[in-house]
Amino acid sequence: MTSAETMRGTRRCVCPGSYDPVTLGHADVIRRAASLYDEVVVAVLHNPAKRGTFSPQERRDLILEGCADLDNVRVELFADRLLVDVCREVDATAIVKGLRGGTDFAYELPMALMNRHLAGIETVFLPGDPSLEHISSSLVKEVARYGGDVSGLVSDRVRDALLAHLREQ
Ligand code: PNS
């Protein structure tokens, strides 16, 4: 850390999500957040009552594998928690999210305003890379379920893990 960073404190952000599983779109946002902040906490928020495709630990491991070269990124799991409480716990000053378009904005804006209402924390939106705009975890899973090729939507490691899960079902 430089002396200027020491003086103003570490700028830490949270990149929250379900990450079931992490896509190349998520990875792009995490990578860009890591270039803007001193530290990034990728917060995998899950609801224990809802069984996802991947366990929280699998989601964490797949995110970590995708950003192993970034030494200012860590991944943490949180169950049944408000995002603002997660931000307080890790001492983050901002939430960073990617926006793929107007539909994302309509979904994200009330959450950003609620989080600011609850804790005064700001949400920073990064415009999604247009080449990744069509990617979501749910679409990737649907494409894979019906035999489509998800290469170029998720990492090879995530694709293989997804295919292994489908074979087990
Ligand atoms: O990847 P997702 O599913 O779009 O992520 C949504 C997530 C987990 C970021 C959002 O549901 C969330 O913040 N959940 C934590 C509970 C919470 O704080 N709810 C109030 C939001 S204003």
Backbone and ligand atoms as CSV (ligand in chain L), in Angstrom:
chain,resi,resn,atom,element,x,y,z
A,1,MET,N,N,0.843,-1.205,0.000
A,1,MET,CA,C,0.000,0.000,0.000
A,1,MET,C,C,0.878,1.254,0.000
A,2,THR,N,N,0.503,2.276,-0.771
A,2,THR,CA,C,1.286,3.502,-0.788
A,2,THR,C,C,0.970,4.322,0.466
A,3,SER,N,N,1.799,5.351,0.740
A,3,SER,CA,C,1.544,6.156,1.943
A,3,SER,C,C,0.227,6.922,1.810
A,4,ALA,N,N,-0.130,7.308,0.557
A,4,ALA,CA,C,-1.406,8.017,0.358
A,4,ALA,C,C,-2.574,7.110,0.736
A,5,GLU,N,N,-2.467,5.824,0.371
A,5,GLU,CA,C,-3.540,4.882,0.713
A,5,GLU,C,C,-3.627,4.692,2.228
A,6,THR,N,N,-2.456,4.641,2.864
A,6,THR,CA,C,-2.447,4.475,4.318
A,6,THR,C,C,-3.154,5.641,4.972
A,7,MET,N,N,-2.901,6.865,4.443
A,7,MET,CA,C,-3.488,8.062,5.046
A,7,MET,C,C,-5.005,8.086,4.910
A,8,ARG,N,N,-5.510,7.665,3.737
A,8,ARG,CA,C,-6.958,7.767,3.583
A,8,ARG,C,C,-7.676,6.449,3.923
A,9,GLY,N,N,-6.921,5.431,4.299
A,9,GLY,CA,C,-7.526,4.141,4.643
A,9,GLY,C,C,-7.708,3.298,3.409
A,10,THR,N,N,-7.853,2.002,3.628
A,10,THR,CA,C,-8.007,1.089,2.501
A,10,THR,C,C,-9.393,1.268,1.884
A,11,ARG,N,N,-9.418,1.440,0.565
A,11,ARG,CA,C,-10.718,1.545,-0.134
A,11,ARG,C,C,-11.146,0.137,-0.512
A,12,ARG,N,N,-12.181,-0.326,0.182
A,12,ARG,CA,C,-12.618,-1.719,-0.014
A,12,ARG,C,C,-14.063,-1.719,-0.534
A,13,CYS,N,N,-14.307,-2.530,-1.547
A,13,CYS,CA,C,-15.691,-2.641,-2.040
A,13,CYS,C,C,-16.155,-4.090,-1.939
A,14,VAL,N,N,-17.465,-4.234,-2.031
A,14,VAL,CA,C,-18.070,-5.567,-2.044
A,14,VAL,C,C,-18.713,-5.785,-3.410
A,15,CYS,N,N,-18.447,-6.927,-4.017
A,15,CYS,CA,C,-19.157,-7.354,-5.237
A,15,CYS,C,C,-20.085,-8.499,-4.812
A,16,PRO,N,N,-21.364,-8.190,-4.595
A,16,PRO,CA,C,-22.262,-9.228,-4.077
A,16,PRO,C,C,-22.987,-9.983,-5.187
A,17,GLY,N,N,-23.442,-11.176,-4.873
A,17,GLY,CA,C,-24.240,-11.918,-5.844
A,17,GLY,C,C,-24.484,-13.332,-5.378
A,18,SER,N,N,-25.280,-14.039,-6.179
A,18,SER,CA,C,-25.529,-15.458,-5.892
A,18,SER,C,C,-24.411,-16.315,-6.498
A,19,TYR,N,N,-23.912,-15.906,-7.646
A,19,TYR,CA,C,-22.793,-16.597,-8.315
A,19,TYR,C,C,-23.062,-18.100,-8.453
A,20,ASP,N,N,-24.228,-18.450,-8.974
A,20,ASP,CA,C,-24.611,-19.876,-9.064
A,20,ASP,C,C,-24.792,-20.306,-10.516
A,21,PRO,N,N,-23.708,-20.382,-11.307
A,21,PRO,CA,C,-22.302,-20.187,-10.971
A,21,PRO,C,C,-21.794,-18.835,-11.490
A,22,VAL,N,N,-20.520,-18.540,-11.169
A,22,VAL,CA,C,-19.869,-17.333,-11.687
A,22,VAL,C,C,-19.759,-17.426,-13.215
A,23,THR,N,N,-20.064,-16.322,-13.886
A,23,THR,CA,C,-19.971,-16.268,-15.359
A,23,THR,C,C,-18.793,-15.372,-15.763
A,24,LEU,N,N,-18.534,-15.327,-17.067
A,24,LEU,CA,C,-17.472,-14.425,-17.544
A,24,LEU,C,C,-17.877,-12.965,-17.329
A,25,GLY,N,N,-19.195,-12.696,-17.313
A,25,GLY,CA,C,-19.675,-11.335,-17.027
A,25,GLY,C,C,-19.343,-10.942,-15.599
A,26,HIS,N,N,-19.605,-11.836,-14.636
A,26,HIS,CA,C,-19.231,-11.562,-13.239
A,26,HIS,C,C,-17.722,-11.339,-13.136
A,27,ALA,N,N,-16.971,-12.241,-13.771
A,27,ALA,CA,C,-15.510,-12.187,-13.651
A,27,ALA,C,C,-14.978,-10.848,-14.174
A,28,ASP,N,N,-15.597,-10.349,-15.242
A,28,ASP,CA,C,-15.186,-9.055,-15.809
A,28,ASP,C,C,-15.430,-7.924,-14.800
A,29,VAL,N,N,-16.569,-7.955,-14.139
A,29,VAL,CA,C,-16.885,-6.900,-13.164
A,29,VAL,C,C,-15.932,-6.984,-11.959
A,30,ILE,N,N,-15.659,-8.204,-11.486
A,30,ILE,CA,C,-14.751,-8.377,-10.341
A,30,ILE,C,C,-13.363,-7.835,-10.692
A,31,ARG,N,N,-12.904,-8.177,-11.879
A,31,ARG,CA,C,-11.581,-7.751,-12.352
A,31,ARG,C,C,-11.510,-6.226,-12.452
A,32,ARG,N,N,-12.563,-5.620,-12.966
A,32,ARG,CA,C,-12.562,-4.152,-13.103
A,32,ARG,C,C,-12.670,-3.484,-11.742
A,33,ALA,N,N,-13.450,-4.090,-10.823
A,33,ALA,CA,C,-13.532,-3.540,-9.456
A,33,ALA,C,C,-12.156,-3.606,-8.789
A,34,ALA,N,N,-11.417,-4.685,-9.062
A,34,ALA,CA,C,-10.093,-4.850,-8.451
A,34,ALA,C,C,-9.099,-3.799,-8.947
A,35,SER,N,N,-9.387,-3.229,-10.125
A,35,SER,CA,C,-8.492,-2.184,-10.629
A,35,SER,C,C,-8.888,-0.809,-10.071
A,36,LEU,N,N,-10.080,-0.702,-9.504
A,36,LEU,CA,C,-10.570,0.580,-8.991
A,36,LEU,C,C,-10.410,0.709,-7.476
A,37,TYR,N,N,-10.398,-0.419,-6.770
A,37,TYR,CA,C,-10.361,-0.410,-5.304
A,37,TYR,C,C,-9.110,-1.123,-4.806
A,38,ASP,N,N,-8.715,-0.780,-3.563
A,38,ASP,CA,C,-7.552,-1.455,-2.978
A,38,ASP,C,C,-7.863,-2.927,-2.726
A,39,GLU,N,N,-9.083,-3.174,-2.259
A,39,GLU,CA,C,-9.475,-4.560,-1.978
A,39,GLU,C,C,-10.911,-4.807,-2.435
A,40,VAL,N,N,-11.153,-6.000,-2.917
A,40,VAL,CA,C,-12.502,-6.410,-3.327
A,40,VAL,C,C,-12.886,-7.644,-2.508
A,41,VAL,N,N,-14.052,-7.559,-1.885
A,41,VAL,CA,C,-14.604,-8.743,-1.230
A,41,VAL,C,C,-15.763,-9.226,-2.100
A,42,VAL,N,N,-15.592,-10.375,-2.710
A,42,VAL,CA,C,-16.692,-10.970,-3.478
A,42,VAL,C,C,-17.560,-11.703,-2.457
A,43,ALA,N,N,-18.785,-11.201,-2.268
A,43,ALA,CA,C,-19.669,-11.766,-1.245
A,43,ALA,C,C,-20.683,-12.684,-1.907
A,44,VAL,N,N,-20.557,-13.978,-1.628
A,44,VAL,CA,C,-21.518,-14.957,-2.138
A,44,VAL,C,C,-22.645,-15.029,-1.113
A,45,LEU,N,N,-23.790,-14.449,-1.492
A,45,LEU,CA,C,-24.931,-14.394,-0.570
A,45,LEU,C,C,-25.899,-15.495,-0.940
A,46,HIS,N,N,-26.188,-16.362,0.004
A,46,HIS,CA,C,-27.109,-17.448,-0.343
A,46,HIS,C,C,-28.159,-17.622,0.734
A,47,ASN,N,N,-29.260,-18.176,0.288
A,47,ASN,CA,C,-30.381,-18.433,1.179
A,47,ASN,C,C,-30.398,-19.942,1.440
A,48,PRO,N,N,-30.098,-20.371,2.678
A,48,PRO,CA,C,-29.996,-21.814,2.952
A,48,PRO,C,C,-31.303,-22.563,2.651
A,49,ALA,N,N,-32.423,-21.845,2.620
A,49,ALA,CA,C,-33.698,-22.509,2.334
A,49,ALA,C,C,-33.827,-22.850,0.852
A,50,LYS,N,N,-33.050,-22.175,-0.001
A,50,LYS,CA,C,-33.119,-22.424,-1.451
A,50,LYS,C,C,-31.903,-23.223,-1.877
A,51,ARG,N,N,-32.147,-24.400,-2.463
A,51,ARG,CA,C,-31.014,-25.208,-2.920
A,51,ARG,C,C,-30.606,-24.723,-4.304
A,52,GLY,N,N,-29.419,-24.188,-4.413
A,52,GLY,CA,C,-28.934,-23.752,-5.725
A,52,GLY,C,C,-28.374,-24.941,-6.486
A,53,THR,N,N,-27.869,-24.683,-7.677
A,53,THR,CA,C,-27.221,-25.753,-8.442
A,53,THR,C,C,-25.883,-26.113,-7.803
A,54,PHE,N,N,-25.124,-25.081,-7.427
A,54,PHE,CA,C,-23.808,-25.287,-6.810
A,54,PHE,C,C,-23.896,-24.976,-5.318
A,55,SER,N,N,-23.151,-25.710,-4.514
A,55,SER,CA,C,-23.100,-25.392,-3.079
A,55,SER,C,C,-22.354,-24.060,-2.921
A,56,PRO,N,N,-22.574,-23.367,-1.808
A,56,PRO,CA,C,-21.848,-22.114,-1.600
A,56,PRO,C,C,-20.327,-22.303,-1.700
A,57,GLN,N,N,-19.820,-23.419,-1.176
A,57,GLN,CA,C,-18.364,-23.664,-1.219
A,57,GLN,C,C,-17.885,-23.855,-2.658
A,58,GLU,N,N,-18.685,-24.567,-3.462
A,58,GLU,CA,C,-18.311,-24.742,-4.880
A,58,GLU,C,C,-18.299,-23.387,-5.598
A,59,ARG,N,N,-19.304,-22.563,-5.293
A,59,ARG,CA,C,-19.367,-21.244,-5.936
A,59,ARG,C,C,-18.112,-20.438,-5.585
A,60,ARG,N,N,-17.739,-20.491,-4.279
A,60,ARG,CA,C,-16.547,-19.753,-3.850
A,60,ARG,C,C,-15.311,-20.277,-4.582
A,61,ASP,N,N,-15.154,-21.598,-4.634
A,61,ASP,CA,C,-13.946,-22.164,-5.247
A,61,ASP,C,C,-13.857,-21.791,-6.729
A,62,LEU,N,N,-15.002,-21.802,-7.418
A,62,LEU,CA,C,-14.987,-21.473,-8.849
A,62,LEU,C,C,-14.663,-19.993,-9.070
A,63,ILE,N,N,-15.140,-19.127,-8.194
A,63,ILE,CA,C,-14.790,-17.698,-8.321
A,63,ILE,C,C,-13.292,-17.528,-8.089
A,64,LEU,N,N,-12.799,-18.182,-7.031
A,64,LEU,CA,C,-11.373,-18.045,-6.700
A,64,LEU,C,C,-10.478,-18.526,-7.831
A,65,GLU,N,N,-10.856,-19.631,-8.456
A,65,GLU,CA,C,-10.041,-20.157,-9.560
A,65,GLU,C,C,-9.971,-19.157,-10.707
A,66,GLY,N,N,-11.063,-18.408,-10.897
A,66,GLY,CA,C,-11.109,-17.454,-12.015
A,66,GLY,C,C,-10.345,-16.169,-11.753
A,67,CYS,N,N,-10.039,-15.894,-10.495
A,67,CYS,CA,C,-9.306,-14.630,-10.236
A,67,CYS,C,C,-8.068,-14.892,-9.384
A,68,ALA,N,N,-7.476,-16.063,-9.582
A,68,ALA,CA,C,-6.305,-16.456,-8.795
A,68,ALA,C,C,-5.135,-15.488,-8.983
A,69,ASP,N,N,-5.113,-14.783,-10.111
A,69,ASP,CA,C,-4.004,-13.855,-10.379
A,69,ASP,C,C,-4.210,-12.484,-9.710
A,70,LEU,N,N,-5.354,-12.270,-9.084
A,70,LEU,CA,C,-5.635,-10.963,-8.472
A,70,LEU,C,C,-5.407,-11.063,-6.966
A,71,ASP,N,N,-4.356,-10.376,-6.470
A,71,ASP,CA,C,-4.045,-10.564,-5.052
A,71,ASP,C,C,-4.846,-9.650,-4.131
A,72,ASN,N,N,-5.715,-8.795,-4.701
A,72,ASN,CA,C,-6.529,-7.928,-3.836
A,72,ASN,C,C,-8.008,-8.345,-3.836
A,73,VAL,N,N,-8.253,-9.592,-4.221
A,73,VAL,CA,C,-9.633,-10.093,-4.241
A,73,VAL,C,C,-9.750,-11.265,-3.275
A,74,ARG,N,N,-10.767,-11.224,-2.411
A,74,ARG,CA,C,-11.063,-12.398,-1.602
A,74,ARG,C,C,-12.552,-12.724,-1.735
A,75,VAL,N,N,-12.887,-13.958,-1.452
A,75,VAL,CA,C,-14.268,-14.410,-1.627
A,75,VAL,C,C,-14.783,-14.912,-0.288
A,76,GLU,N,N,-15.959,-14.417,0.121
A,76,GLU,CA,C,-16.524,-14.849,1.401
A,76,GLU,C,C,-17.974,-15.265,1.223
A,77,LEU,N,N,-18.401,-16.193,2.055
A,77,LEU,CA,C,-19.769,-16.719,1.989
A,77,LEU,C,C,-20.606,-16.130,3.113
A,78,PHE,N,N,-21.850,-15.751,2.776
A,78,PHE,CA,C,-22.755,-15.210,3.788
A,78,PHE,C,C,-24.132,-15.832,3.573
A,79,ALA,N,N,-24.725,-16.302,4.652
A,79,ALA,CA,C,-26.065,-16.900,4.564
A,79,ALA,C,C,-27.056,-16.030,5.307
A,80,ASP,N,N,-28.224,-15.803,4.667
A,80,ASP,CA,C,-29.312,-15.112,5.364
A,80,ASP,C,C,-28.878,-13.787,5.972
A,81,ARG,N,N,-28.181,-12.966,5.208
A,81,ARG,CA,C,-27.692,-11.699,5.765
A,81,ARG,C,C,-28.086,-10.559,4.852
A,82,LEU,N,N,-28.327,-9.399,5.466
A,82,LEU,CA,C,-28.513,-8.191,4.671
A,82,LEU,C,C,-27.159,-7.782,4.103
A,83,LEU,N,N,-27.187,-7.323,2.865
A,83,LEU,CA,C,-25.940,-6.885,2.233
A,83,LEU,C,C,-25.294,-5.739,3.022
A,84,VAL,N,N,-26.103,-4.848,3.558
A,84,VAL,CA,C,-25.511,-3.720,4.307
A,84,VAL,C,C,-24.756,-4.217,5.547
A,85,ASP,N,N,-25.242,-5.313,6.158
A,85,ASP,CA,C,-24.528,-5.862,7.324
A,85,ASP,C,C,-23.204,-6.499,6.902
A,86,VAL,N,N,-23.232,-7.124,5.721
A,86,VAL,CA,C,-21.993,-7.689,5.174
A,86,VAL,C,C,-20.980,-6.547,4.940
A,87,CYS,N,N,-21.468,-5.448,4.364
A,87,CYS,CA,C,-20.576,-4.311,4.078
A,87,CYS,C,C,-19.978,-3.753,5.366
A,88,ARG,N,N,-20.808,-3.664,6.409
A,88,ARG,CA,C,-20.301,-3.184,7.708
A,88,ARG,C,C,-19.245,-4.145,8.247
A,89,GLU,N,N,-19.557,-5.444,8.163
A,89,GLU,CA,C,-18.641,-6.444,8.736
A,89,GLU,C,C,-17.264,-6.419,8.073
A,90,VAL,N,N,-17.246,-6.232,6.759
A,90,VAL,CA,C,-15.939,-6.263,6.075
A,90,VAL,C,C,-15.355,-4.857,5.914
A,91,ASP,N,N,-16.096,-3.857,6.409
A,91,ASP,CA,C,-15.648,-2.463,6.369
A,91,ASP,C,C,-15.474,-1.963,4.922
A,92,ALA,N,N,-16.532,-2.176,4.128
A,92,ALA,CA,C,-16.503,-1.724,2.726
A,92,ALA,C,C,-17.165,-0.359,2.617
A,93,THR,N,N,-16.660,0.444,1.687
A,93,THR,CA,C,-17.235,1.779,1.499
A,93,THR,C,C,-18.144,1.828,0.274
A,94,ALA,N,N,-18.189,0.780,-0.508
A,94,ALA,CA,C,-19.043,0.793,-1.690
A,94,ALA,C,C,-19.417,-0.631,-2.094
A,95,ILE,N,N,-20.554,-0.706,-2.779
A,95,ILE,CA,C,-20.999,-1.947,-3.417
A,95,ILE,C,C,-20.750,-1.739,-4.907
A,96,VAL,N,N,-20.166,-2.714,-5.577
A,96,VAL,CA,C,-19.949,-2.588,-7.025
A,96,VAL,C,C,-20.761,-3.659,-7.747
A,97,LYS,N,N,-21.507,-3.213,-8.755
A,97,LYS,CA,C,-22.304,-4.148,-9.539
A,97,LYS,C,C,-22.184,-3.828,-11.023
A,98,GLY,N,N,-22.338,-4.834,-11.842
A,98,GLY,CA,C,-22.345,-4.626,-13.289
A,98,GLY,C,C,-23.779,-4.422,-13.763
A,99,LEU,N,N,-23.930,-3.604,-14.774
A,99,LEU,CA,C,-25.255,-3.364,-15.361
A,99,LEU,C,C,-25.232,-3.798,-16.811
A,100,ARG,N,N,-26.090,-4.783,-17.143
A,100,ARG,CA,C,-26.116,-5.248,-18.536
A,100,ARG,C,C,-27.079,-4.458,-19.390
A,101,GLY,N,N,-27.934,-3.668,-18.777
A,101,GLY,CA,C,-28.899,-2.897,-19.579
A,101,GLY,C,C,-30.021,-2.396,-18.703
A,102,GLY,N,N,-31.086,-1.931,-19.365
A,102,GLY,CA,C,-32.190,-1.294,-18.659
A,102,GLY,C,C,-32.895,-2.212,-17.673
A,103,THR,N,N,-32.989,-3.497,-18.023
A,103,THR,CA,C,-33.679,-4.426,-17.116
A,103,THR,C,C,-32.891,-4.574,-15.822
A,104,ASP,N,N,-31.582,-4.678,-15.958
A,104,ASP,CA,C,-30.735,-4.744,-14.756
A,104,ASP,C,C,-30.899,-3.477,-13.935
A,105,PHE,N,N,-30.929,-2.341,-14.613
A,105,PHE,CA,C,-31.028,-1.074,-13.892
A,105,PHE,C,C,-32.329,-1.022,-13.088
A,106,ALA,N,N,-33.440,-1.458,-13.711
A,106,ALA,CA,C,-34.737,-1.442,-13.019
A,106,ALA,C,C,-34.712,-2.358,-11.794
A,107,TYR,N,N,-33.966,-3.462,-11.874
A,107,TYR,CA,C,-33.857,-4.405,-10.756
A,107,TYR,C,C,-32.918,-3.859,-9.680
A,108,GLU,N,N,-31.839,-3.232,-10.130
A,108,GLU,CA,C,-30.781,-2.820,-9.196
A,108,GLU,C,C,-31.063,-1.500,-8.484
A,109,LEU,N,N,-31.757,-0.583,-9.163
A,109,LEU,CA,C,-31.930,0.753,-8.576
A,109,LEU,C,C,-32.629,0.722,-7.210
A,110,PRO,N,N,-33.787,0.032,-7.070
A,110,PRO,CA,C,-34.410,0.013,-5.740
A,110,PRO,C,C,-33.497,-0.574,-4.660
A,111,MET,N,N,-32.698,-1.595,-5.040
A,111,MET,CA,C,-31.785,-2.194,-4.049
A,111,MET,C,C,-30.698,-1.194,-3.657
A,112,ALA,N,N,-30.189,-0.467,-4.664
A,112,ALA,CA,C,-29.142,0.529,-4.369
A,112,ALA,C,C,-29.697,1.613,-3.442
A,113,LEU,N,N,-30.926,2.049,-3.725
A,113,LEU,CA,C,-31.530,3.101,-2.894
A,113,LEU,C,C,-31.839,2.575,-1.492
A,114,MET,N,N,-32.294,1.317,-1.419
A,114,MET,CA,C,-32.584,0.728,-0.099
A,114,MET,C,C,-31.298,0.587,0.721
A,115,ASN,N,N,-30.239,0.148,0.072
A,115,ASN,CA,C,-28.977,-0.015,0.803
A,115,ASN,C,C,-28.446,1.333,1.279
A,116,ARG,N,N,-28.661,2.376,0.468
A,116,ARG,CA,C,-28.233,3.709,0.904
A,116,ARG,C,C,-29.119,4.209,2.050
A,117,HIS,N,N,-30.413,3.899,1.946
A,117,HIS,CA,C,-31.348,4.275,3.017
A,117,HIS,C,C,-30.953,3.590,4.334
A,118,LEU,N,N,-30.628,2.293,4.255
A,118,LEU,CA,C,-30.360,1.515,5.466
A,118,LEU,C,C,-29.026,1.876,6.119
A,119,ALA,N,N,-28.024,2.139,5.291
A,119,ALA,CA,C,-26.678,2.269,5.867
A,119,ALA,C,C,-25.848,3.386,5.244
A,120,GLY,N,N,-26.435,4.138,4.330
A,120,GLY,CA,C,-25.672,5.234,3.710
A,120,GLY,C,C,-24.610,4.742,2.739
A,121,ILE,N,N,-24.650,3.453,2.411
A,121,ILE,CA,C,-23.606,2.933,1.506
A,121,ILE,C,C,-24.002,3.147,0.051
A,122,GLU,N,N,-23.044,3.570,-0.755
A,122,GLU,CA,C,-23.306,3.840,-2.173
A,122,GLU,C,C,-23.080,2.583,-3.013
A,123,THR,N,N,-23.830,2.489,-4.105
A,123,THR,CA,C,-23.602,1.420,-5.084
A,123,THR,C,C,-22.992,2.054,-6.331
A,124,VAL,N,N,-21.900,1.482,-6.790
A,124,VAL,CA,C,-21.231,1.947,-8.011
A,124,VAL,C,C,-21.556,0.961,-9.122
A,125,PHE,N,N,-22.142,1.456,-10.207
A,125,PHE,CA,C,-22.504,0.585,-11.326
A,125,PHE,C,C,-21.448,0.662,-12.417
A,126,LEU,N,N,-20.992,-0.490,-12.854
A,126,LEU,CA,C,-20.059,-0.548,-13.994
A,126,LEU,C,C,-20.845,-1.031,-15.210
A,127,PRO,N,N,-20.741,-0.313,-16.324
A,127,PRO,CA,C,-21.449,-0.789,-17.518
A,127,PRO,C,C,-20.882,-2.137,-17.953
A,128,GLY,N,N,-21.771,-3.096,-18.152
A,128,GLY,CA,C,-21.309,-4.418,-18.574
A,128,GLY,C,C,-20.645,-4.345,-19.941
A,129,ASP,N,N,-19.655,-5.201,-20.145
A,129,ASP,CA,C,-19.012,-5.306,-21.458
A,129,ASP,C,C,-20.072,-5.788,-22.448
A,130,PRO,N,N,-20.315,-5.026,-23.539
A,130,PRO,CA,C,-21.378,-5.423,-24.483
A,130,PRO,C,C,-21.218,-6.849,-25.005
A,131,SER,N,N,-19.987,-7.329,-25.110
A,131,SER,CA,C,-19.796,-8.686,-25.636
A,131,SER,C,C,-20.251,-9.754,-24.631
A,132,LEU,N,N,-20.524,-9.339,-23.381
A,132,LEU,CA,C,-20.921,-10.299,-22.342
A,132,LEU,C,C,-22.348,-10.040,-21.855
A,133,GLU,N,N,-23.023,-9.115,-22.561
A,133,GLU,CA,C,-24.307,-8.600,-22.085
A,133,GLU,C,C,-25.410,-9.661,-21.971
A,134,HIS,N,N,-25.327,-10.679,-22.808
A,134,HIS,CA,C,-26.381,-11.697,-22.849
A,134,HIS,C,C,-26.189,-12.806,-21.816
A,135,ILE,N,N,-25.130,-12.694,-21.011
A,135,ILE,CA,C,-24.787,-13.813,-20.121
A,135,ILE,C,C,-25.397,-13.631,-18.734
A,136,SER,N,N,-26.093,-14.672,-18.270
A,136,SER,CA,C,-26.538,-14.714,-16.880
A,136,SER,C,C,-26.389,-16.155,-16.396
A,137,SER,N,N,-26.270,-16.332,-15.092
A,137,SER,CA,C,-26.113,-17.693,-14.549
A,137,SER,C,C,-27.309,-18.556,-14.932
A,138,SER,N,N,-28.515,-17.980,-14.852
A,138,SER,CA,C,-29.709,-18.799,-15.108
A,138,SER,C,C,-29.775,-19.228,-16.572
A,139,LEU,N,N,-29.427,-18.309,-17.507
A,139,LEU,CA,C,-29.451,-18.695,-18.935
A,139,LEU,C,C,-28.378,-19.733,-19.240
A,140,VAL,N,N,-27.214,-19.551,-18.629
A,140,VAL,CA,C,-26.126,-20.510,-18.854
A,140,VAL,C,C,-26.581,-21.908,-18.423
A,141,LYS,N,N,-27.247,-21.969,-17.269
A,141,LYS,CA,C,-27.697,-23.283,-16.777
A,141,LYS,C,C,-28.747,-23.888,-17.697
A,142,GLU,N,N,-29.632,-23.017,-18.204
A,142,GLU,CA,C,-30.682,-23.530,-19.105
A,142,GLU,C,C,-30.070,-24.058,-20.407
A,143,VAL,N,N,-29.144,-23.279,-20.953
A,143,VAL,CA,C,-28.492,-23.714,-22.204
A,143,VAL,C,C,-27.795,-25.060,-21.984
A,144,ALA,N,N,-27.060,-25.168,-20.852
A,144,ALA,CA,C,-26.327,-26.411,-20.587
A,144,ALA,C,C,-27.299,-27.579,-20.388
A,145,ARG,N,N,-28.399,-27.312,-19.680
A,145,ARG,CA,C,-29.367,-28.384,-19.375
A,145,ARG,C,C,-29.909,-29.031,-20.647
A,146,TYR,N,N,-30.074,-28.212,-21.690
A,146,TYR,CA,C,-30.642,-28.759,-22.938
A,146,TYR,C,C,-29.569,-29.067,-23.980
A,147,GLY,N,N,-28.337,-29.186,-23.498
A,147,GLY,CA,C,-27.274,-29.675,-24.371
A,147,GLY,C,C,-26.555,-28.619,-25.187
A,148,GLY,N,N,-26.828,-27.334,-24.918
A,148,GLY,CA,C,-26.131,-26.277,-25.658
A,148,GLY,C,C,-24.707,-26.079,-25.150
A,149,ASP,N,N,-23.905,-25.421,-25.973
A,149,ASP,CA,C,-22.491,-25.201,-25.645
A,149,ASP,C,C,-22.349,-23.895,-24.858
A,150,VAL,N,N,-21.830,-23.975,-23.646
A,150,VAL,CA,C,-21.689,-22.768,-22.821
A,150,VAL,C,C,-20.249,-22.239,-22.821
A,151,SER,N,N,-19.417,-22.753,-23.732
A,151,SER,CA,C,-18.061,-22.210,-23.854
A,151,SER,C,C,-18.164,-20.740,-24.240
A,152,GLY,N,N,-17.303,-19.921,-23.675
A,152,GLY,CA,C,-17.328,-18.485,-23.977
A,152,GLY,C,C,-18.337,-17.723,-23.128
A,153,LEU,N,N,-19.097,-18.445,-22.317
A,153,LEU,CA,C,-20.047,-17.798,-21.390
A,153,LEU,C,C,-19.554,-17.913,-19.956
A,154,VAL,N,N,-18.900,-19.031,-19.677
A,154,VAL,CA,C,-18.280,-19.283,-18.371
A,154,VAL,C,C,-16.882,-19.837,-18.638
A,155,SER,N,N,-16.061,-19.913,-17.595
A,155,SER,CA,C,-14.721,-20.482,-17.789
A,155,SER,C,C,-14.857,-21.979,-18.107
A,156,ASP,N,N,-13.809,-22.559,-18.653
A,156,ASP,CA,C,-13.837,-23.998,-18.961
A,156,ASP,C,C,-14.076,-24.805,-17.684
A,157,ARG,N,N,-13.479,-24.332,-16.607
A,157,ARG,CA,C,-13.609,-25.020,-15.316
A,157,ARG,C,C,-15.080,-25.015,-14.853
A,158,VAL,N,N,-15.755,-23.859,-14.998
A,158,VAL,CA,C,-17.174,-23.770,-14.604
A,158,VAL,C,C,-18.015,-24.636,-15.538
A,159,ARG,N,N,-17.714,-24.578,-16.838
A,159,ARG,CA,C,-18.465,-25.417,-17.805
A,159,ARG,C,C,-18.370,-26.897,-17.408
A,160,ASP,N,N,-17.141,-27.359,-17.097
A,160,ASP,CA,C,-16.964,-28.767,-16.752
A,160,ASP,C,C,-17.707,-29.115,-15.461
A,161,ALA,N,N,-17.667,-28.197,-14.484
A,161,ALA,CA,C,-18.364,-28.442,-13.206
A,161,ALA,C,C,-19.878,-28.502,-13.437
A,162,LEU,N,N,-20.365,-27.643,-14.324
A,162,LEU,CA,C,-21.800,-27.614,-14.624
A,162,LEU,C,C,-22.220,-28.920,-15.312
A,163,LEU,N,N,-21.417,-29.354,-16.268
A,163,LEU,CA,C,-21.742,-30.609,-16.975
A,163,LEU,C,C,-21.697,-31.795,-16.014
A,164,ALA,N,N,-20.752,-31.759,-15.065
A,164,ALA,CA,C,-20.671,-32.845,-14.070
A,164,ALA,C,C,-21.928,-32.857,-13.211
A,165,HIS,N,N,-22.410,-31.680,-12.813
A,165,HIS,CA,C,-23.640,-31.613,-12.013
A,165,HIS,C,C,-24.821,-32.167,-12.795
A,166,LEU,N,N,-24.901,-31.816,-14.078
A,166,LEU,CA,C,-26.032,-32.277,-14.893
A,166,LEU,C,C,-25.997,-33.792,-15.048
A,167,ARG,N,N,-24.789,-34.353,-15.160
A,167,ARG,CA,C,-24.667,-35.811,-15.301
A,167,ARG,C,C,-25.131,-36.530,-14.033
A,168,GLU,N,N,-24.885,-35.864,-12.866
A,168,GLU,CA,C,-25.263,-36.475,-11.576
A,168,GLU,C,C,-26.769,-36.508,-11.364
A,169,GLN,N,N,-27.478,-35.583,-12.041
A,169,GLN,CA,C,-28.927,-35.439,-11.754
A,169,GLN,C,C,-29.737,-36.644,-12.224
L,1,PNS,O1,O,-26.707,-12.445,-8.223
L,1,PNS,P1,P,-28.018,-11.939,-7.701
L,1,PNS,O2,O,-28.936,-13.082,-7.364
L,1,PNS,O3,O,-28.643,-10.913,-8.606
L,1,PNS,O4,O,-27.671,-11.187,-6.319
L,1,PNS,C1,C,-28.688,-10.556,-5.572
L,1,PNS,C2,C,-28.139,-10.212,-4.178
L,1,PNS,C3,C,-27.672,-11.492,-3.462
L,1,PNS,C4,C,-26.980,-9.258,-4.300
L,1,PNS,C5,C,-29.313,-9.548,-3.392
L,1,PNS,O5,O,-30.414,-10.388,-3.380
L,1,PNS,C6,C,-28.930,-9.189,-1.961
L,1,PNS,O6,O,-28.306,-8.178,-1.726
L,1,PNS,N1,N,-29.291,-10.089,-1.000
L,1,PNS,C7,C,-28.958,-9.916,0.399
L,1,PNS,C8,C,-30.207,-9.584,1.242
L,1,PNS,C9,C,-30.459,-8.089,1.218
L,1,PNS,O7,O,-29.653,-7.288,1.635
L,1,PNS,N2,N,-31.648,-7.742,0.714
L,1,PNS,C10,C,-32.057,-6.362,0.586
L,1,PNS,C11,C,-31.476,-5.753,-0.679
L,1,PNS,S1,S,-31.941,-4.088,-0.812
